[in-house]
């Protein structure tokens, strides 16, 4: 048996290939949109991808299941669980086979047993993997289980997304009860069983996921809170409390992936290498995304551009702040980012309209660049303490509750655009987050919407604490 994990770090998404080397066959589990990585891996190892499957209809990225099934003429093993509301709508376009709890299928000598594990979603299934070619008494013993977004390392999938992201009322509590029963269903499995989840720390599909790539049933029984909670009501209260607000693109991804994700079209991306080229291409209805680090952005950027640094949170903030109906122009520092990688990350969440990019050195030719100030907490302390300058804290609610700067106003970054009209334009505005990254995004949002005199707090709340300045609770 061959096993390989593919990890998309900005989505914290894990997908997998399992291959039967005896027969030269393979299946892909929970594929991301960029299917070339699976096809290339299989080609190099002499495997034919004959099957693809998903543990559930994903909400945080565009699935590659449809495109992979079409490209490889592979059978899509699709969940038949969850009732008519959660059926895949594109099965007439691909070779498919419906599976449900109790079903089993083979890829060569590798057996996949299907377990219905609802809770994160109604149609959620897990796959118990058995290598039947061991030639000994372990032939019927499972090696591991693909749990999708049902069970993570140290946590479980959130049961509230269909209510909070998709908008189905009164769904979270009943889903949490389903999740509890799914945990009871698998907790009797052997402690040696390996657990292969579809997400790690950084994903919004849970609230406290572990960063390590896999686990075992024995480890989770010892350290995962969900296995320690024996009473259903306590489980429901715990799993529903403190869940982060899901990005708005989750609802769109859910619809995409149920109806049949759009097939990618690889249009040409133009390079903007001069001011005349910029003038020729730029229009008011485009979105300009500057992926540079905040300090570089602050020292000079195109008017109207959003600063979304190309780091681990890049796709999260793109999903929150960008529209998929508008063209994208990307500003990059060629020393720290590659346009093809940036484009691929945007496409992973359905942002397919990248038409051009501008290397950062081209900015030297652009007229009338905009700037904003970055200042230390020591420089800003008297202004903040006196209350003469408005302070906007863009951290999330739990961070705010732990403590905040004097006189600060709390507006989460996710909702800043909705409140721009309430922010004065006739005085300097101080923006602050935990470390200075989210507040840099906030500064660019404010400037784009006409609040031009902005000051970003270097080091954010952590720098304020380190300086031992007073906080409020």
N, C-alpha and C positions, 0 to 999 in steps of 0.2 A: 504494500500500500504506500502510495506517495501522498504527502500532505504539504501544502504550502499556503501561508497566509500573506495577503496583500493588504497593506495598511495605508490609508489616506490620512495623513496626520492632521490636516486642517479640518477635516470632518470627524476625526477620531473614529473612523469607520474601518472595520476589518471585514474582508471578504476572503473566500477560501477556494482552493482547488483540492479535490481528493481524486487521486488516480489509481486505477488498477493496472499495475505494470505488467501483470501476466497477460492481460488482454489489450493493453495499450489504449485504455478508455479513461475518460475523466468527466467529472461533474464540477460545476462552479456554483458555489453557495453565496447568496446575497451579493451579486456582482454590482460594482459601481458602474458609472456611465461609460468610462473609458475602457472598452473591452479589449483593446489591443494588447494590454498587459497579460491577460489570460491566454489569448491566442498565441502570443509569442512564447510564453512559458511552456505551453503544451507542445508547440512545434519543436522547441529545442529538446524536449524530453521524449519525443516520439509518441505523444498521446493525441488521441482524437477527442475533442469535447463533444460528447453525445448527449449531454444533459445539462440543464441549468435549473436552479430552484431558489426560492426565497422563503425565509421564515415568516414573513408577513409583508403587507404593503407598506413600504417605507414612507416616512414623512420628511426626512432630513436631507435627502439627496435624490437625484434622478436615477432611477434604477437602470441597470444595463441588461436586465433579463430579456426584454423583448428583442433588442438589437443583437444580443449574443445568440439567441435562439434562431433568429433569421440568418445571421452571418454563418453559423456553423450547422444549420439545419438540425439543431439540437432540440430534444424534447424538453418542454418546460413543465416541471412537476409543480403544479400550482395547488395551493390550499383550497379545499372545498368546504372548509369550516367557516363559521361566522354568520351564516344565513345569507339571504339574497343581497342584502345591503352591501356586503363586503366581498362580493365576487369580482374577479378580474373581468374587465370588459373587452379585452383584446384577444381572447383565446382563439377566436376564429382566424386570427392572422398568423399564428405560429403552431408548430406541432406541440401538443400538450397532453398531459395526463393528470387528472385530478386525484389528489390524495387527502386523506383525513386521518384522524386518530385511529390507530390500529392497522393502517396501511403499511406496506413494505415494498421496496423495489431494490434492484441490484444494478450496480455499475461494475461489470465483470464479476469478481468474487467479493466485492464490497457490498454489504447489505445496509440499507438505510431504513430504519423503523421510525414511523411517524407517530409523534405524540402531540395531541392537541393541548396547547398551553396558553389559553386565553388570559387576558388581563391587561397587557400592554395594548393589544388590539384583539378584537373578537376572533379573527381568522388566524391568529398566531399559532405556528406549529414549531416543534423542535425535532431534530433528527438524531436518533441514536445510531451510532456507526459501529458495525461489526465486520471485522475481516474474517471471512469464513475459510480462508486458505492457510490457516496456521498449522494444519496437520497434527493437532494435538487436542487436549481437552478444552482449550480456550476458544475453539471454533465458534461457540455460541455466546461468548462473553463480549460485551461492548467495550470499545476502546475509549470512546468519548461521545459527547453530545454537543451539537450545534444548537445554541439556545437563542440566537437572534437578539432581540431587544427584550426578551422575557427575563433572562437572568444574566447579570454582569458579575464581574469580580467585585465582591463586597457590596453589591446593591442589586436591586431589581428594576425592571423597566417601569417608567411612570405610567399609571393608568388613567391620567387625566387629559391626555392629548386630544382625544376625540371631542372632549368638551371644550377645552381651552383653546385649541388650535383650529379644529374643524368646525366647532360651533354646535355640536350636538348636545342639547340640554340634558342635565340630570344623568349624565353617563359615567362620571368619574367614580362615584361610590360603588356602583354595581360592578364596574371594571376592577376596582380594587379588591372586591370580594372574590371575583374570578381569579385574580392574581394570587390571592391567598391560597385558594384551592389548588392552583397549578403548582405552587411550591410544595404543598402537601403531597401532591402526586409524584414528584420526583425525589423527595427527600429520603425515600427508602432505597434509592439506587446505591450501588456499591461505592465505597469511599475512594477507590482508586480511579473512578471515572473522570476523565479529563473534560473540562468545560471550555468550550470555544464560543465566546460571545461575539456580537457584531459591533460592539462599541467599547471604548475605553474612556478614561478621564478626559474631559473636554467636550464631551457630547452633551447636548441638551435633552437627550432621551432618558436621563436619570439625574439624580441630584448629587450622588456621591460615589461615582464609579471609580474603581481602582485603575491604576495606570499600567499594571502588568498585563501582558497579552492573554494569558489563560490561567486557569485554576483547576482545582479538583473538587469533587463533591465533598471529600473529607475536609478540605480547607474551608469551603463555604459553610459547612455545618458548624465549624468552630468559630468563624469570624464574620460571617454575613448576618446582619441583624435580622433579615427576613426568616432565617432558619431558627432563630432564637425565640421568635414571637409565636406563641402557641394559640393565642386568643385572637379571633378574627377581628373584633372591633378595634383592638389595640393596633393590629396590623394596618387596618384601613386608615385609622387616624394618623399613624406614623407615615405611611407612604404618601398620603395626600398633603401633608404639611410641608411647607418650605420648598415646594417645587418651583423652579425658576420659570418666568414667563417665556413661553415658546416664541421663537421668531415668526413673523407673519407668513414667511414663505413656506412654512410647514404645511399649511392648508393647501397651498398650490401644488406642492410636491405630492401630497396624498392623492389629489385628483389626477395629476399627471400619471402617477404610477398605477393607479387603478384603471384608468382609461386606455393607457398605452403610451409610454413616454415617447416624445418626439425623437426621431432619428436625427443625429447631428449632421449638419452641413458645414463643411470645412471651407468657408469663404476666406478670401485673401485679407490679411491684416496689413494695412498700409503703415509705413514708417513716416512719422512727421520729423523731418530733419532740418527744417528752416522756418523762419517766420512767415514767408509767403505760403509755404505748404500748410502751415497752421491756419492762416487766414482763409485759404481755399476750402478747408475741411470743416472748420469749427462752425457750429450752429447753436442757437439758443436752446434747442430741444434735446441736446445731447447731455449725457452724464459723463463728467470728467472725473476719473478716479486717480488720485495721486497715491502711489503705493510706498513712497519714501518714508523714512523715519521722521518723526515729528519735528526735530530740530531743523532738518533740511527743508521741510515744508514751510515751517514758520519763517525762514529767512527769504523765501521767495517762491510764489506759486501762482498758477493761472487763476484769474478771477472766476469764481463760481465752482471751483473744483472741491471735491471731498477728499480729505486725507484719511484713507483706510490703509494703515501700514500692512505690508505683506509679512504677517507673522501668523502664529497659530490661530488667532481669532479672525483672520481675514474673511473666510467664507461666512462666518457668523454675522459679522457686521455688514457684509455685502448683502446677505439675506434680509437683514433688518432695514437697510437704508436705500437699496437700489430698486428700480423698476425694471421688470423684464420686457416692457414694451418700448423702451428707449435704447438708442444706440449708445455704446460705451467707447470712450477714448481713455486709454491707460497711460499714465506717466510712470516710468520706472527708472530706477537706478540700475543700469546694466551690470554693475559690480555686485549687486545683492539680489537681483531678481531676473528671471527669464520670462519673456513675454509669452512663450508657449506654455510654461507652467502656470502663469497667472491666468491665461485664457482657459486652461484645463480646469482650474479650480473654480472659475466662474461658471463654466458649463456644467460642472458637477451639481450645481444647485439651480440649473435652468436659465442662467444668464448667458444667452447665446449670441448677443448682438455686439460683440467687440469688433469695431471696424478699423481702429487705428491705435497706434501707440507712439509715445514720444519719449525718447531717451532723455534723461534729466539734463544732459549737457546742452540740449536744444533750448532749454529755458533761458539760457544766456542771450538768445536772440529775440525772445518775446518781449514786447513792450508792455509797460505798466503792470508788472507783477505785483501781487498783493503780499503783505507780510503781517505778522502779529508778534507780540512780545512773549517771551518766556522769562519768568523771573523766579528767584528762589523764595522759599518761605521766610527767610530772614528779611529779604527786601519787602515782602508783602505783609509781614506781620502787623505793622502799625496801621496799614490801610484796612486790613481785615478786622482787626481788633476794634477799631473805631467805628466800623460799620459804614464808612463813607463810600465804599465801592461795593456794589452788588456782587455776591459770590454765588455761583451755581455749582452745586455738587451733583455730578451725573452718575454716581455709583448706584448700585441696586439697593432695594429696600433693607435687606439684612445688614448690609455694610453701613447704611445710614443709621440704623438702629443701634449699632455698636458704638457710635460716636461720630460727631461731625464738627466742622469749624464754626466759630461764633458767627451769627448773622447769616449763615448760609441758607440758600433756598434749594430744596431737593427736587430735581427734575431728572429722572432716569434718562440716560442717553437714548434708550430705545424710543422715548416719547418726546425728545427735545424739539423735533420739527413741529409737533402739534402745538407747542407752547411758545414758539418764537415770537408771535405777535404780542405776547405779554412782557417781553424783555425790552427795557429801554435802549434806545439807540443814541442817546445824547450824552452818554457817560461811559467810562471804561467798565467792562464786565470781566470779572475774574472767574475762570472755569477751573474746576478741580475734580480729580477722581482719586483712585487709590495710589497710582504710581505716575500718572501723567500721560498715559497712552489714550485712554478713553476721552480724557478732557481735550486732547489734541484733535480727535475726531469731532468733538463738540465744538471746538473753536472754528473748525472748517465749516460746520453746519451753520453756525451763527453768521460767519462772514458771507456765506452763500446767500443767506436770507436778509442781508442788509445790516447786521450788527457788526460793524467793522472794527471798533476799538475793543479788542479782546486781549486778555492776558492769561496765559496758561501757567498754572502752578507747577514748577519743576519738581518732580518727585512726589507730587500729590500729598494725600493724607499721610502716607508713610513718612515722608520727609517732615511733615508737621509734627507727628508723634515723636520722631527722633530728636527734633529740636526742643521737645518737652514744652511746647506751647499749649495753652488751655484748649480743651474740647468741651462740647456740650452733648448731653444725652437726653 
